[in-house]
Every structure is written in structure tokens, then in C-alpha cells.
Amino acid sequence: MVTTYPTFRFDGRLNAEQRTFFEANGFIHFKQFINEEAVKAIIHASKEVEQQWLATGVEKINGVPIKYGVDVDDQPIVQRFAFINKYHPVLEELALDPRFQQLLPLAGPDARLGTDEKDGMVFNHYVNGPKSKFTQMGWHTDGLRDVFQGTKLNPMLNVGIHLSTLGLDHGGLRILPGTHKQNLYQLLFRKKYFLSHDADPHELAIIPEAGDVTIHDGRLWHRVAKSTVSGEASRRRVIYIPIIAGKYSPKNENSPTLFYQRFAGMVVR
């Protein structure tokens, strides 16, 4: 496993070095993109949305199932929120940060932030406790979405806003750099989608601090590794927002649940 790689600072505009690194590897890591105060405000906002959804028993948002779980104190929690930006002004404001617009060229011309498409702004809350069920995610590519919908593989990137400071033992995002350039056969069959959790000798462990932002190409093979620590120390929060190119396809309350989303073990970002 590789654990060291170059990181960058974002000064409001992509430079040539950053573009070249992303094009070659299919990911990039920006340090201290948001400050500590903003991180705390975002987590607090997620807790307010969680209370609302627990109280009303929300099952789906725009056709996307909401994943519930059990915290270390045996209390119910939401572990995967979809379109959470639509349910709190702090999260809506986060999506409007103009710096995200400067990241769009990584997906090519006419790209946009997909806050109304796919699963919108997704908030993942992982915790490794005695009753936890959402602790890891098997190998996959986000390009599978387009395959299931019978459309061509349009450019799609995932912007990860990291709200927890992690070490290697906390698990988290693992990627295979460069696999965004693979052919269709490799995209479909390189690994068993969501069923394979085994570490790959060539995988790279993304080790962020709270406030960092990462971007990875949706065609890149990646997984979420399980934390080797348990209890409160394992708590990990991260937001993902897609950058999308191609036909605009917003979702609404009448949008259907996609085939693969009907299987709890196959929920993807």
C-alpha cells in the first residue's frame, strides 16, 4: 500500500502542475481548503438534518435511499444522506462556494457541480461500533451508474470534503491511481463490484485532515477501507459532491430508485 503522495494548496485557480498531476493520476488532494470553524458548522448542520429525518422517518430523497445505522451509544443515526444540501442553509451555502467553480475544468468543458443530479451532496458518516453496518465499501467505479442507466460514460468527478482528521488505521478512501484511463472491460471486470474488499498492492491510501478536499475521477477504481479502531475513535465524516458533464439530468421527488440502489450493500457515493 502506498501512503505518501504530493498534496497541493488551492489559491483559487488551478495551475498547470495541478492539472498535469490530476490528468496523470486521476486524483488530487488540496490541504486546508476549509477552516476549522466551517468544519464545525457543517457537522452541526448535519446533526440538525439528522434529527429532522429521524423524527419524520425519511426513507428516500429524490429516489435515493437514506441509510440509517446505530451509533456507539446504541442511538439511531443517519449514515448516508443524499441531497443534504437541500435541507440546510449552511450546506447549501457550502455548495455555492465559488472555488468549486474553479475546479470544474478538471472534468472538461461545460462541466457543472451536480447538486441537483446523481445523489446531490452526499454526507457519509462512518463509525465502527458493535452494531455498525456501514463501516466500509467494496471496490467500485462511479462509472457503473452510467452503465446501469444505458448511457455513455460521461466525465464525472467526485469532490470529497473531509471533516475528520484520519490516520491509516481509520480506514477511509483507497484508490488505484491511473485506472481512470482503463478500457471498458477493465472498468467493468477488473474487480468484483462492491463484493471485493481486499487490499490491492497498488492501492493508495488517502490520509486527509479535517478541512482538506480531494477530487477523484469517477472512472477510478476505489473503495472505502474499514477502520481498524472502534468506538468514538473510528468516527469519520466526509461529504461528496459530483462534478458532471453531459446532459443535465436533475432529480426530484418523483425520480425512481435505480436498480443498484435497491440493494443496501451496493450503495455508492
C-alpha positions in Angstrom: 0.0 0.0 0.0 1.2 3.5 -0.9 0.7 6.2 1.8 2.8 9.1 0.6 1.9 11.3 -2.4 2.1 15.0 -3.3 -0.5 17.4 -1.9 -1.3 20.9 -3.0 -2.7 24.2 -1.9 -5.6 25.8 -3.8 -5.2 29.5 -4.2 -8.5 30.0 -6.1 -7.4 28.8 -9.5 -5.9 25.6 -10.9 -2.3 25.8 -12.1 -0.5 23.8 -14.7 1.2 21.5 -12.2 -2.1 20.6 -10.6 -3.8 19.9 -13.9 -1.0 17.7 -15.0 -0.9 15.7 -11.8 -4.7 15.1 -12.0 -4.7 14.1 -15.6 -1.9 11.5 -15.0 -3.2 10.1 -11.7 -7.0 10.7 -11.7 -7.0 12.3 -8.3 -5.7 15.4 -6.4 -5.5 16.4 -2.7 -5.8 20.0 -1.6 -4.8 20.9 2.0 -6.8 23.2 4.3 -9.5 24.0 1.8 -12.0 25.0 4.5 -11.2 26.2 8.1 -11.9 24.6 11.4 -14.9 26.9 12.1 -16.5 25.9 8.8 -15.9 22.2 9.6 -17.7 22.5 12.9 -20.6 24.4 11.3 -21.1 21.7 8.6 -21.1 18.9 11.2 -23.6 20.8 13.4 -25.8 21.3 10.3 -25.7 17.6 9.5 -26.9 16.8 13.0 -29.8 19.1 12.7 -30.8 17.4 9.4 -30.4 14.1 11.1 -32.7 15.0 13.9 -35.4 16.0 11.4 -35.1 12.9 9.3 -35.1 10.6 12.3 -38.2 12.3 13.6 -40.1 12.1 10.3 -38.8 8.7 9.2 -37.5 9.8 5.8 -36.8 6.8 3.6 -35.7 8.3 0.3 -34.8 11.7 -1.1 -35.4 12.1 -4.8 -35.5 8.3 -5.2 -32.2 7.8 -3.3 -32.5 5.5 -0.2 -31.3 7.0 3.0 -29.0 4.8 5.0 -29.6 4.6 8.8 -27.5 2.9 11.4 -26.7 2.7 15.1 -24.2 4.8 16.9 -21.7 3.7 19.6 -24.3 4.7 22.3 -27.0 2.5 20.6 -28.8 5.6 19.4 -30.1 5.7 15.7 -28.1 7.8 13.3 -28.2 8.7 9.6 -25.1 7.3 8.0 -25.6 8.3 4.4 -27.5 11.4 3.5 -28.4 12.2 -0.1 -29.1 15.8 -1.4 -28.4 17.1 2.1 -27.6 20.5 0.6 -31.3 20.9 0.0 -32.1 20.6 3.7 -29.9 23.1 5.5 -28.7 26.7 4.6 -25.2 26.0 5.8 -24.8 23.1 3.4 -26.5 25.0 0.6 -24.0 27.8 1.1 -21.1 25.3 1.1 -22.2 24.2 -2.4 -22.2 27.8 -3.6 -18.5 28.3 -2.6 -17.1 30.0 -5.8 -13.9 28.0 -5.5 -15.7 24.8 -6.6 -16.5 26.5 -9.9 -12.7 26.9 -10.5 -12.4 23.1 -10.2 -14.8 22.3 -12.9 -12.3 22.4 -15.8 -10.8 19.1 -14.5 -13.9 17.4 -16.0 -13.6 19.3 -19.3 -15.7 21.9 -20.9 -19.3 22.6 -19.9 -18.9 20.8 -16.5 -21.1 21.7 -13.6 -21.5 20.9 -9.9 -24.1 18.2 -9.6 -26.1 19.4 -6.6 -29.4 18.6 -8.3 -28.2 15.4 -10.1 -27.0 11.9 -9.2 -27.3 11.8 -5.4 -26.6 15.5 -4.9 -24.4 16.4 -2.0 -23.8 13.2 -0.1 -22.9 13.2 3.6 -21.3 9.9 4.8 -20.9 9.2 8.5 -18.9 6.1 9.3 -18.5 4.7 12.8 -17.2 1.3 13.7 -19.2 0.1 16.7 -20.7 -3.2 17.9 -23.9 -2.7 15.8 -22.4 -0.8 12.9 -23.4 -1.9 9.4 -21.9 1.0 7.4 -18.2 0.6 8.0 -16.7 0.0 4.6 -17.5 -0.1 0.9 -16.1 -2.6 -1.6 -14.1 -1.8 -4.8 -16.1 0.1 -7.4 -16.1 2.9 -10.0 -18.8 5.5 -10.2 -19.0 5.0 -13.9 -21.2 2.0 -13.2 -24.1 4.4 -12.8 -24.0 5.4 -16.4 -23.8 1.7 -17.5 -26.9 0.8 -15.4 -28.8 3.7 -17.0 -27.7 2.7 -20.5 -25.9 6.0 -21.2 -22.4 6.6 -22.4 -19.6 7.2 -19.8 -19.7 10.9 -19.4 -16.9 12.7 -17.4 -17.7 12.7 -13.7 -15.5 13.6 -10.8 -16.2 13.4 -7.0 -15.2 16.3 -4.8 -14.6 15.0 -1.3 -14.8 17.5 1.6 -13.2 15.8 4.6 -14.5 16.6 8.0 -12.3 14.3 10.1 -8.6 14.0 10.6 -7.6 10.5 9.8 -4.6 8.1 10.2 -4.0 5.0 8.3 -5.8 2.9 11.0 -9.0 4.9 10.5 -9.6 3.3 7.1 -11.1 5.6 4.5 -10.7 6.2 0.8 -8.3 3.8 -1.1 -7.7 4.4 -4.9 -5.9 2.8 -7.8 -4.2 5.8 -9.4 -4.3 5.9 -13.2 -7.2 3.5 -13.6 -9.3 6.3 -14.9 -7.6 5.6 -18.3 -8.6 1.9 -18.4 -10.7 0.4 -21.2 -14.4 -0.5 -20.7 -13.6 -4.2 -20.0 -11.3 -3.2 -17.1 -13.9 -0.8 -15.8 -16.5 -3.5 -15.7 -14.5 -6.5 -14.6 -11.1 -5.5 -13.0 -12.7 -6.3 -9.6 -16.0 -7.7 -8.3 -18.1 -4.6 -7.8 -18.8 -3.9 -4.1 -18.1 -7.6 -3.2 -14.3 -7.3 -3.1 -12.8 -5.5 -0.1 -9.3 -6.9 -0.3 -6.4 -4.5 -0.2 -4.7 -4.1 -3.5 -0.8 -4.0 -3.5 -1.0 -0.9 -5.8 -3.7 1.0 -3.9 -3.1 4.4 -2.5 -4.4 5.4 1.0 -5.9 8.9 1.1 -5.0 10.3 4.5 -6.8 13.7 5.0 -7.0 16.2 7.8 -10.3 17.9 8.6 -10.8 20.7 6.1 -9.0 19.0 3.2 -10.6 18.5 -0.2 -9.8 15.6 -2.6 -11.1 15.1 -6.1 -11.1 11.7 -7.9 -12.2 10.7 -11.3 -15.4 8.6 -11.3 -13.8 6.0 -13.6 -11.0 5.4 -11.0 -11.3 2.1 -9.0 -11.7 2.9 -5.4 -13.0 1.5 -2.1 -13.6 2.6 1.5 -11.5 0.6 3.9 -12.8 -0.3 7.3 -11.4 1.3 10.4 -9.1 -0.9 12.5 -10.0 1.1 15.6 -13.5 1.0 17.1 -15.8 3.2 19.1 -15.7 7.0 19.1 -12.1 7.0 17.7 -13.4 5.5 14.5 -15.9 8.2 13.7 -15.3 9.6 10.2 -17.4 12.2 8.3 -17.0 13.2 4.6 -19.1 15.0 2.0 -19.1 14.1 -1.7 -20.4 16.4 -4.5 -20.2 15.3 -8.1 -18.8 17.3 -10.9 -20.7 16.3 -14.0 -20.5 16.9 -17.8 -23.1 15.8 -20.4 -26.8 16.1 -20.4 -28.4 17.9 -17.5 -30.5 15.3 -15.5 -31.9 16.8 -12.3 -33.8 14.6 -9.9 -37.0 15.4 -7.9 -39.4 13.7 -5.5 -40.8 11.6 -8.4 -37.4 10.2 -9.5 -37.3 6.4 -9.4 -34.9 4.4 -7.3 -32.2 2.9 -9.6 -31.8 -0.9 -9.7 -28.5 -1.0 -7.9 -29.7 1.4 -5.2 -32.3 -1.2 -4.1 -29.5 -3.3 -2.6 -28.3 -1.8 0.7 -24.8 -3.3 0.2 -24.4 -1.7 -3.1 -24.9 1.9 -2.2 -22.3 4.1 -3.9 -21.3 7.7 -3.5 
